[in-house]
Amino acid sequence: MAKSKNQSCGIPGIKPSGSYKVESIITIDGRGQMVLPKEIRDQAGILAGDKLAVVTWSKGDKVCCISLIKAEELAEMVKGLLGTLATLTQD
C-alpha cells in the first residue's frame, strides 16, 4: 500500500492513547509570540514561570506537528524510558 503525501504525522507503530481535540485557534504575533488561553492553562495546571518543552515531529525536512509538554512531565517520561532501557540491557 503506497503512503499518501497527506498522511498524518505521528510515530510509526505507536497507537496514540487518550483523546485529541482542537481546543482553540491561536495567533502568532509579529514577534513570534503566542498566548495560551487561560482555560487551557488552568486545565493543564500551567502557571507563570513554568517551563514547557517544545517537541516537534517532522515529515522530511518540514515540521508538521508542534507539542508543548510540561518540563517535569518530560523528565518523568525520560526517566521511565531510561529505566525500561536499563532493564532491557540487563537481560
Secondary structure, DSSP 8 states (H G I E B T S, - for coil): ----TT-----TT----S-----------TTS-----HHHHHHHT--TT--EEEEEEEETTEEEEEEEEEHHHHHHHHHHHHHHHHHHHH-
